[in-house]
């Protein structure tokens, strides 16, 4: 569970450092620790894709 979500956290951190990772947690209301136990549902993944683009300015990768 949460494998794809964690990849979005990794991408955000690579692109914008720890600040981007923290902003992703705030925007999605799902911390990286809790992401381990969250389902990779289409709704959650869409939320992360939108947030990643807003934070990094780049299209979110497809996992």
URGIJO-V743059 format. One record per run of one state. SS is the DSSP state (hx for helix, st for strand, lp for the rest). FROM is the first residue (numbers start at 1). LEN is the number of residues. If there is no record, write none. Layout:
# URGIJO-V743059
SS:FROM:LEN, SS:FROM:LEN
This chain:
# URGIJO-V743059
lp:1:2, hx:3:26, lp:29:3, hx:32:4, lp:36:6, hx:42:15, lp:57:7
